[in-house]
Amino acid sequence: MKELIGKIKSSIVRIGIVNKDVIVANFGSGFLVSKEGYILTCEHVIGDLPAVHILFDKGNGNYDYFLANCICKDKTKDFAILKIDKNDLDYLEIGDFNDVGEGDEILFAGFPLKIFKTNFSKGMVSAKGSDLLGNGLNAYQIDGSVNNGNSGGPLINKEGKVVGIITLKYSEFDILLKDILSLGKMTGVSIGNEKGRLDIGETFYNILELMKTHINVGIGHAFSIEYAKEKLKELKIIE
């Protein structure tokens, strides 16, 4: 596994926004699929951002970053293809949905929880099929710790081929948190003493925001690479 990580690390990128040489936001992860600078990520990672920067982890908190152009987006299948103006890059080989099955070990990589270093996690495919996410698309369920920020990163088999793209983590708890947070901050009642006061509603809201980001139920999902693969072939990015 150590050898595999060393092989693929330089192909994993962070996706965010840079302002005056400072990274001001992190929206997720992505990975290179060609030496000409084509990158795959999730559509929900970039959304309607007016600008997207691709960041390469150079170690010790140093990054190389490039402004990316969006080549195409597919919201239904949750993938996007980006392009940066750089050549001779390391990239990942694209595999197939059936390259891994239930019980097989996998590796996924990205930048979870606003961490500034490329992270790798090992897991197992616990289920696969078109009935996992309720949208009829082939997907994997994995038992690894998928967190916010992992979205858009690759799901990789033991041969180093990408078989899926990590997508939104899902659980009833996540849905409940989303519903509560959609109400906004409920202010007006405070508690405190001579040292200071706290607004109960605002504090509760901030705690839930942290829970949404950091609590993990140990189940993650990844869309099959097959949908993006078809588009990459159509655009002649890969053969």
N, C-alpha and C positions, 0 to 999 in steps of 0.2 A: 504493500500500500504506500509506503514511503517513496518508493521509486515512481509510482504512478502520480503521486502528488507533485513531485519534482518535475515531472514531464508536462503536467497541464497547468501549473500555477501561473505561468506568464500569459496564459490565454484567458484568464478570468479578469473581468473589469468591474469597477464600481461605477454607478451611474448617479450623477448629481448635478448640482449647479455651482459654478465657480464665479466669485465676484472679487475682482482685484486680488487675484492669486490666493484667495481664501475659499475653502470649501464651505458653503453656507447651507447646503442641504444634501441629504442622501436619500435617494428614492428607491434604490435597489441594486441589482446585480445584472451582469450580462456576460457573454463569452464570444470570442472570435471564432468565425467559421471559415475564414479565408485569410491568406497572407496579405490580401489587398485592403484589409481594414473593415470588412463587413462583420457586423456584430448582431447577435440575437439577444432579445430580452423579452419581457412580458409587455403587452400593450398597456396594462394598467400601471406599470412602473413609470412610463413617460406621459401617459394621458394627453393633456393639451398643453404641456409645458412649451413656452415660447422658445426655449433653448435647452439643449441637453449636452452635458459634458461627460466624456468618457475618461475615467481616471485609472491609471495603471499604478499599482502598489509597488514602489521601488524600495520599500523597506525603511525603517527608522522614521516613519511619519512623512516620508517624501513621496510625491506623486508626479507622474507625467500626465498631463491632461490635454484633451483635444475636443474641439467643438464638433458635434456629430450632426449629420443630416439624417432625417428619417426617410428611408426608401419606401417602406410600406408599413401599414398597421392593420391588424385584424382583431377587432375587439371580441368577436364571437369565440375565436380560438385562442385569444389572449397571447398573441405574439407580435413582435415588431422587429423589423430589420433596420439597423442603423449603419451609417458609413462614416468613417473618419479618413482624413487625408494623410494616410501613412501606409507604407508598404513593407514587405519582407517581415511580416509579423508571425509569431507562433499562433497556431489555431488548432481547434479540436475537430476530430473526424466525426462525421455524423453517422449514427447507427440506425437501427430499426426498432420499432415497438416490441417485436417478438424476440429481440436479443436477450431480454431478461424475463424471468417469470417469477411467480410467487415463491418466496424463500431465498431468492438470489440476493447476494450482497451488492450494494451500490454505494457510490460516493457522490456527495453533492457539495458544491462550493459557492461562496459568495461573501457578502458583507452584511451579516445580520446585526441587528440592535445598534446600529450606528457605529459599529466597530471599524477601526481604520486599517485593519490588516485583513488580507485574504484569509478566510476561514474554511476549513474542510471538515466535513462530518461523514461518518460511516453509518449506514443503515441497512435495512432489508426491505425488499418489496413485500408488503403484507397483503396486498390485493391489487388486481389490475382489471381493466375492462371499461366498457362504455356506460356503466351504471353508477359510477362512483360520485360524480359531481352533478348529476341530474340534468346534463345538457347533451347527452348522447355522444360525447367525444371520448375517445380512448384516453385513459389516464391511469396513473399509478398511485397507489396509496403506500406511503413509506412510514416506517416506525422511527425515523430520525427526528432530531430536534430542529424543525423548520421554524424560523422566526421571521418577523418583519425585517426586510432588507435582503432576505434570501431570494425573494421573488425575482425571476429572470435568470437565475443562475442555472447551470447545467446539472442534470442527473446523469451520472456516468457509470458505465458498467466496468467490470474488472479488466476489460481489454482497452479501456481508455476512450471508448466511443460514447458520444452523447445519445441518450435514448429518450430524454424528456427535458422539459423546462419547468423548474419549480414555480408554482403559482400560489395564489392566496392560501394561507392556512385556513382551516375550516373547523368549526365546532359550534355546538349550541351556545357555549359560553361566549365565543366571539360574536355571534349574532346578537345575543342579549346585550353585551357591552356596546355594540354599535348602535342598537336601538336607544339605549339610555343616553349615550353621548350625543346622539342626534338632537336631543332636546336642548342642548346647550347648557351653559352654566346657570344654575338656579341660586341666585344670591338673595341676601336680605336678612338671614339669621346668622348671628355671630356668637362666638364664645371667646372667653379670655379672662385675663386678670391684669394686675398692674404691669406685667411684663409685655403685654400686647394682646391683640385680638386676632382671631381667624374667622373668616366667613365660612360657615359649614358647607354651603352649597358649592362654593368655588373650590374648597379643599377636597371635597368628595369627587368633584369632576376631575381635578388634577390627579388624584389617586387612580381613578378609573383609566385615565389616559396612560398612565404608567403601566397599569395592569395589561392594557391592550397590547402594549409594545413588548412587554417582558414575560408575561405568563405564557407558557407553552404546554399544550396538552399531549405532546409526544406523537402527534400524527400530522403528516404533511402530505401534500399532493403535488403531482407534476403532470402536465399535459404531455401526451406523446409527441415526440419530435416529428412525426410523420407529416403534420399539417404545415409546419414551417419548412420542412424538407421539400415538399412539393413546390412551394413558392420560391425557394432558393434555386431549384432546378429551372423553374419557369423563367427566372431572371438571369439564368446562366451564371450564377454565383458559384454553384457546385455542379458537378456532372451527375 
